[in-house]
Protein backbone atom coordinates (compact mmCIF):
# COMPACT_ATOMS: atom_id res chain seq x y z
CA UNK A 1 0.00 0.00 0.00
CA UNK A 2 1.35 3.43 -0.99
CA UNK A 3 2.70 5.60 1.84
CA UNK A 4 3.52 9.29 1.56
CA UNK A 5 5.02 11.86 3.91
CA UNK A 6 2.79 14.85 4.69
CA UNK A 7 3.12 17.89 6.95
CA UNK A 8 0.63 18.32 9.80
CA UNK A 9 -0.74 21.55 11.22
CA UNK A 10 1.88 21.90 13.98
CA UNK A 11 4.69 21.66 11.42
CA UNK A 12 5.68 18.08 12.24
CA UNK A 13 5.29 15.35 9.63
CA UNK A 14 3.55 12.02 9.44
CA UNK A 15 2.99 9.10 7.08
CA UNK A 16 -0.29 9.12 5.14
CA UNK A 17 -1.88 6.16 3.34
CA UNK A 18 -4.03 7.74 0.57
CA UNK A 19 -5.82 4.51 -0.42
CA UNK A 20 -7.53 4.29 2.96
CA UNK A 21 -7.21 7.99 3.92
CA UNK A 22 -5.45 7.17 7.17
CA UNK A 23 -2.37 8.70 8.80
CA UNK A 24 0.08 7.43 11.40
CA UNK A 25 -0.50 10.60 13.47
CA UNK A 26 -3.11 13.34 13.54
CA UNK A 27 -3.09 15.74 10.57
CA UNK A 28 -3.94 18.44 13.15
CA UNK A 29 -0.47 17.98 14.65
CA UNK A 30 1.58 14.79 14.89
CA UNK A 31 3.81 16.03 17.69
CA UNK A 32 0.95 17.68 19.60
CA UNK A 33 -1.12 14.49 19.46
CA UNK A 34 1.72 12.26 20.68
CA UNK A 35 2.53 14.58 23.58
CA UNK A 36 -1.11 15.06 24.59
CA UNK A 37 -2.32 11.46 24.36
CA UNK A 38 0.70 9.45 25.41
CA UNK A 39 2.85 11.76 27.53
CA UNK A 40 0.29 14.01 29.23
CA UNK A 41 -2.44 11.39 29.71
CA UNK A 42 -0.21 8.31 29.86
CA UNK A 43 3.25 8.97 31.25
CA UNK A 44 2.31 11.87 33.51
CA UNK A 45 -0.73 10.17 35.05
CA UNK A 46 1.23 7.05 36.00
CA UNK A 47 4.09 8.76 37.89
CA UNK A 48 6.37 5.84 38.77
CA UNK A 49 10.11 5.28 39.19
CA UNK A 50 10.04 2.37 36.69
CA UNK A 51 7.91 2.58 33.55
CA UNK A 52 7.12 -0.71 31.82
CA UNK A 53 5.56 0.44 28.56
CA UNK A 54 3.90 -1.47 25.73
CA UNK A 55 3.20 0.46 22.55
CA UNK A 56 0.77 -1.03 20.06
CA UNK A 57 1.85 0.56 16.79
CA UNK A 58 5.55 1.48 17.11
CA UNK A 59 5.39 3.14 13.68
CA UNK A 60 7.66 6.17 13.35
CA UNK A 61 9.15 5.91 16.83
CA UNK A 62 7.75 9.31 17.82
CA UNK A 63 6.10 8.08 21.02
CA UNK A 64 9.27 6.16 21.85
CA UNK A 65 11.64 9.11 21.58
CA UNK A 66 9.27 11.35 23.57
CA UNK A 67 9.19 8.72 26.33
CA UNK A 68 12.96 8.40 26.22
CA UNK A 69 13.28 12.18 26.61
CA UNK A 70 11.04 12.01 29.69
CA UNK A 71 13.23 9.21 31.04
CA UNK A 72 16.35 11.34 30.57
CA UNK A 73 14.80 14.49 32.05
CA UNK A 74 13.42 12.71 35.11
CA UNK A 75 16.14 10.06 35.54
CA UNK A 76 13.67 7.17 35.68
CA UNK A 77 13.99 3.63 34.38
CA UNK A 78 11.99 2.51 31.33
CA UNK A 79 11.49 -0.91 29.76
CA UNK A 80 9.81 -0.13 26.45
CA UNK A 81 8.25 -2.69 24.10
CA UNK A 82 7.04 -1.54 20.68
CA UNK A 83 4.87 -3.83 18.55
CA UNK A 84 4.86 -3.25 14.80
CA UNK A 85 3.66 -5.49 11.97
CA UNK A 86 4.88 -3.24 9.13
CA UNK A 87 8.12 -1.38 9.98
CA UNK A 88 8.77 1.83 8.07
CA UNK A 89 11.84 2.24 5.87
CA UNK A 90 15.05 4.16 6.56
CA UNK A 91 14.04 6.57 3.79
CA UNK A 92 10.72 7.29 5.49
CA UNK A 93 12.43 7.85 8.84
CA UNK A 94 14.75 10.37 7.18
CA UNK A 95 11.88 12.11 5.35
CA UNK A 96 9.86 12.52 8.56
CA UNK A 97 12.75 14.66 9.83
CA UNK A 98 11.86 14.32 13.51
CA UNK A 99 15.44 15.08 14.50
CA UNK A 100 14.90 18.69 13.43
CA UNK A 101 12.10 19.18 16.00
CA UNK A 102 13.43 21.51 18.72
CA UNK A 103 12.78 19.21 21.68
CA UNK A 104 14.04 16.10 19.88
CA UNK A 105 17.14 17.68 18.31
CA UNK A 106 19.33 17.39 21.45
CA UNK A 107 18.52 13.64 21.48
CA UNK A 108 19.18 12.98 17.78
CA UNK A 109 21.73 10.27 18.52
CA UNK A 110 19.21 8.46 20.71
CA UNK A 111 16.52 8.72 18.03
CA UNK A 112 18.99 7.08 15.62
CA UNK A 113 19.72 4.38 18.19
CA UNK A 114 15.99 3.62 18.50
CA UNK A 115 15.69 2.94 14.79
CA UNK A 116 19.02 1.13 14.52
CA UNK A 117 18.10 -1.26 17.34
CA UNK A 118 17.65 -4.86 16.22
CA UNK A 119 14.16 -6.29 16.16
CA UNK A 120 12.94 -8.93 18.59
CA UNK A 121 15.65 -8.50 21.20
CA UNK A 122 16.15 -6.07 24.11
CA UNK A 123 18.58 -3.24 23.41
CA UNK A 124 19.94 -0.72 25.93
CA UNK A 125 19.50 2.74 24.38
CA UNK A 126 20.64 4.53 27.56
CA UNK A 127 21.52 3.19 31.02
CA UNK A 128 17.89 3.86 32.02
CA UNK A 129 16.06 3.01 28.79
CA UNK A 130 15.75 -0.52 27.41
CA UNK A 131 13.91 -1.03 24.09
CA UNK A 132 12.46 -4.20 22.58
CA UNK A 133 10.96 -3.77 19.11
CA UNK A 134 8.74 -6.70 18.16
CA UNK A 135 8.07 -7.32 14.46
CA UNK A 136 4.73 -9.08 14.78
CA UNK A 137 1.00 -8.57 14.35
CA UNK A 138 -1.32 -8.17 17.33
CA UNK A 139 -3.04 -11.43 16.31
CA UNK A 140 0.22 -13.35 16.81
CA UNK A 141 1.40 -11.48 19.90
CA UNK A 142 0.44 -12.45 23.43
CA UNK A 143 2.29 -10.44 26.08
CA UNK A 144 3.13 -11.95 29.44
CA UNK A 145 0.54 -11.35 32.12
CA UNK A 146 1.12 -8.41 34.49
CA UNK A 147 4.20 -7.39 32.47
CA UNK A 148 3.42 -3.69 31.88
CA UNK A 149 2.15 -0.69 33.82
CA UNK A 150 1.45 1.59 30.84
CA UNK A 151 0.06 0.84 27.37
CA UNK A 152 0.13 3.29 24.47
CA UNK A 153 -2.60 1.96 22.16
CA UNK A 154 -1.74 3.70 18.90
CA UNK A 155 -3.05 1.39 16.18
CA UNK A 156 -4.79 2.67 13.05
CA UNK A 157 -8.41 3.57 13.80
CA UNK A 158 -11.31 1.10 13.98
CA UNK A 159 -12.59 2.29 10.58
CA UNK A 160 -9.61 0.79 8.76
CA UNK A 161 -8.31 -1.78 11.26
CA UNK A 162 -11.34 -3.10 13.18
CA UNK A 163 -9.41 -6.28 14.05
CA UNK A 164 -7.11 -4.20 16.27
CA UNK A 165 -9.97 -2.97 18.45
CA UNK A 166 -11.81 -6.15 19.42
CA UNK A 167 -12.75 -7.39 22.87
CA UNK A 168 -10.19 -10.18 22.43
CA UNK A 169 -7.36 -7.71 21.76
CA UNK A 170 -8.25 -5.63 24.80
CA UNK A 171 -8.43 -8.83 26.87
CA UNK A 172 -4.73 -9.28 26.03
CA UNK A 173 -4.07 -5.70 27.08
CA UNK A 174 -5.93 -6.17 30.37
CA UNK A 175 -4.02 -9.35 31.12
CA UNK A 176 -0.70 -7.69 30.27
CA UNK A 177 -1.23 -4.79 32.69
CA UNK A 178 -0.31 -4.94 36.33
CA UNK A 179 -2.83 -3.71 38.90
CA UNK A 180 -3.38 0.07 38.59
CA UNK A 181 -1.76 0.00 35.13
CA UNK A 182 -2.96 2.55 32.59
CA UNK A 183 -4.00 2.28 28.93
CA UNK A 184 -4.37 5.39 26.78
CA UNK A 185 -5.57 5.80 23.23
CA UNK A 186 -6.61 8.67 20.98
CA UNK A 187 -9.78 6.72 20.11
CA UNK A 188 -13.04 7.52 21.90
CA UNK A 189 -15.51 5.20 20.15
CA UNK A 190 -18.34 3.89 22.29
CA UNK A 191 -17.67 0.26 21.40
CA UNK A 192 -14.05 0.56 22.56
CA UNK A 193 -15.16 2.14 25.83
CA UNK A 194 -17.77 -0.60 26.39
CA UNK A 195 -15.23 -3.37 25.76
CA UNK A 196 -12.82 -1.82 28.27
CA UNK A 197 -15.58 -1.50 30.86
CA UNK A 198 -16.62 -5.15 30.37
CA UNK A 199 -13.06 -6.21 31.09
CA UNK A 200 -12.98 -4.35 34.38
CA UNK A 201 -11.15 -1.16 33.45
CA UNK A 202 -12.04 2.15 35.05
CA UNK A 203 -12.65 4.24 31.92
CA UNK A 204 -12.73 7.99 31.44
CA UNK A 205 -13.32 10.08 28.35
CA UNK A 206 -10.96 13.03 28.63
CA UNK A 207 -10.16 16.01 26.42
CA UNK A 208 -8.57 14.93 23.17
CA UNK A 209 -5.65 16.48 21.28
CA UNK A 210 -6.17 19.33 18.77
CA UNK A 211 -8.82 18.34 16.25
CA UNK A 212 -10.36 15.67 18.48
CA UNK A 213 -12.92 16.35 21.20
CA UNK A 214 -12.29 13.25 23.35
CA UNK A 215 -9.91 10.34 23.91
CA UNK A 216 -9.90 7.35 26.28
CA UNK A 217 -7.95 6.94 29.52
CA UNK A 218 -8.38 3.56 31.24
CA UNK A 219 -7.01 2.10 34.48
CA UNK A 220 -6.89 -1.54 35.52
CA UNK A 221 -8.46 -1.73 38.96
N, C-alpha and C positions, 0 to 999 in steps of 0.2 A: 504494500500500500504506500502511495506517495506521501512523503513527509516534506514540509517546507518550514523554513525559519521565518517567523513574523515578529514584529515589534508590538509590544503591549502598551497600554496607556501610561504606565509609569516609566516608560523608557527601557525597561528590561525586555528580553526576548523570550520566545517560547517556540515549541514545535507544534505545527498545525497539520492536521490530516484533512485535506479538502474533501476527499470522497465521503467522509462521514461528518464533516463539519465539527470536528472535535479538536481541542488543544490540550497539550500537557498541563498548561497553567492557564489561569484566567486571562482573557484578552483585556480585562480592565486593569491588569497589573500583575505580572507573574511574581515579582519580588514581594509586592504588598500582600498578595494572597498567601504566599508561603509563610511570611512572617506572622500574619494575622491568625491563620488557621492552626499552624503547627507549632510556632514558637509561643505566641501570646496565649492561645487556648490549650496548647498541649504542654510544652516544656514548662512554661511559667506557672501553670496550675498544678503541676506535680510537685515541684520543689523538693528534690531529693539529692543526696550526695552521690548516688550511683544510678544513672539512667540506663535502663535496659530497653532499647527502642527497637520496634519492628516497623519498617515502612513497607506498605503494600503499594508498589509502583515507584521503584527507585528512580527510573526515568533519567532526568538530566543531572541528578545529584544536587539540585538546589536545596532541598530540605536537609540533605546530609551536611553540606558545607555550613549552612546556617546553624545547625545543631553543634557542629564542631567548633564554630566560633563561640557559641555560648559555653561550651566546655572549656575553651581556652580562657575566656574572660572570667569565668567563675571558678576555675580550677576544680572541676568535678569530673568524675569518671563516667565514661559512656561506653557501653557495648551496643553497637549499632548493626542491625541486620536489615539489608535492603533486598526485597524480592522483586525480580524483573524478568518477565518472559521474553521481552524483545529489546535487548540493549541497544542504545543509540551508538552511532559511529563516531570515530575520532573527529571526522570532518564536521559533524553536527555539534559536537562539544565545542570545537573551535569557533564555529559560526554563532553559537549562542552568546559567546563573549562575556560570560559571567565574571571572568577575572578582572574586567574593567569596571565593575560595580564598586563604588567607593568603599563599602563596608567589607567586601570580599577581597579587594585588591591586596591588602596586607597579608592575606592568607592564600595567595595564588599558588604557592608551592604545595600547600596542603590540598587545595582543590585538584591540582594535578595528581597528587598521590592517591586521592579518592578514585579517580578514573583509571589510574595505572594499576590499582590493586587487582590481584588475581581474583577470579570468580571462584566461589564455592570453598573458600578457606579463609579463616580469620587473619587479618592483617593489621598490625599496629601502625596507625597513621601518626599518632603522637603518643607520649607515655600514658596519657589519660584516655585516648580515643581508639578503640578497637572496632574495625569494620569487617563485616562478612557480607559480601554481595552474593546473592543466590540467584543463579540463572535457571528459573523454573516458573511454571504457571501455578496459580493459586490452587488449581484442581489437583496438582501433584504434590503440593506442599502441605505438610502437617507439622506445625511447630510443636516443640515440647510443651507440656502443660506447665503453667505457672512460670514461664521463662521470662516474660517481659513485664514492665510496669508502665509502658507507654506505647501506643500504636498510632502511627500516622497512616490513616487509610486514604490513599491518594490515587486510587484506580480511576480509569476513565468512567464517566457517568453512567448511571443505569440505562439511559437511552441507547447507548451503543455497546455497553458491556454488562447486560443484565445478569450474566452468570457470575459476576464479581460481587454481587450485592444480595445474594440469597441468604436465607436463614442458615443453611449449612455452612456457608463461608463465615458468617458471624459467630456460629457455634465454635469454629476453630479459633476465632479471635478471642472469644470469651474464655475458652479453655487455656489459651496461651498466656492470658493476663493473670498476674498475681492479684491477691485481694487488694482493693483500692486502686488498682491500675486504671489508666485512662485511655480511651479511644477517642480520637478526633477526626472529623472528616468535613470537607466543604459541603457535602451533600446534606439536604434537609428534607428529603422525600418522606412522606408519611409512612410508606411501607418499610423503609429502612428503620425509622424510629420505632415502629411497631415490632419489628423483628428483634431489635435490641432490647426492648422492654420485655418481650416474651422470654428472653434468655436470662433476665435478671439484672440487666444494667439499670442504673439510675441515669436517665436521659434528660438532657436539657437542650432546647433550641436557643442558641445565643446569636448575637449580632454577627452577620457574615462579613466577609471582606468587601472592598469596593465592588459594586455591581451585583452584589448578592445580599438579599435581605437577612437570611438566616443560615446557620450551619448547625451541625450536631456535635455536642460534647457529651460523652458517656463515661460513666464510672462503674467499675465492677464492685458490687457491694458484698 
